[in-house]
């Protein structure tokens, strides 16, 4: 989940918004407007909408605090945290490395719900001090905001503790199973299976609620279930990949036989002679037997078909000097983190100033199919 709008950095962690955030922010604002209108009939429409917008923004600040808690604890344990993205279903921390042990996983997972619970309790206490009670709305503008934020943060803490991996509760379950069994892979597989069962129940309940009159609320619950099911499967596969890569170097996975393409070749001939007959996803562009860049199928698609005959491969290649390269002895997991951080699909492998191979996502997928295929399929059957 990548952010499209960058908001800045906190503690070295990039904070951003996904476009879907605006949809849920608008829905929350409309819901709050209806709520505040029902309990404050004397408020003007301008005041109602103003309070609703402020409350919606504060809610997302609380979500950000939840994710920051995860990220800061992860950083304190030496894990690399790239960013936090707020989106339609809340927030997600881009922690690029897996927890090394059960204890680290437990504290990273549990601190989020603890933070939300503390924020909720603080808001309810502040509402009480401002003249409100825990059961009745106060006549002031501040108390209703604090009361709603208090209840919603407590609900957020409770929801996240549902043992549906990769929710926080599912990760806590995983850490406990990891501690009991001593096997991170086995704990992840079991937690993922529990998570998929929980997600399936969400879908069933959501669809049922939709047909009995819950309308959007039922569909939203079903959508959350679908998202959790997909996330549970993906998280298990990702963990299996990282575990399988432990101890492996870039040289173990890089491609040595990337096709070489003359720089003067036009794109039409490049497609006919190289792309169509080959399964390779990356091609080395050469000038006088010297590699000067990389060409990919997606680079060709960026050029209109009618211009292919007039465009050379050198015109669409990525110059080798502009690409981030890695040495063959670099750990494969570090190279994956670099690809995530730089948002690239392949990395040239350079040794002694000479290109010796290409480390790519395609190679990783093939590795995953060979090493983690049977257990990944097991995870899918658990649904």
Order of alpha helices (4+ residues) and beta strands (2+ residues): beta-beta-alpha-alpha-beta-beta-alpha-alpha-alpha-alpha-alpha-alpha-beta-alpha-beta-beta-alpha-alpha-beta-beta-alpha-beta-beta-alpha-alpha
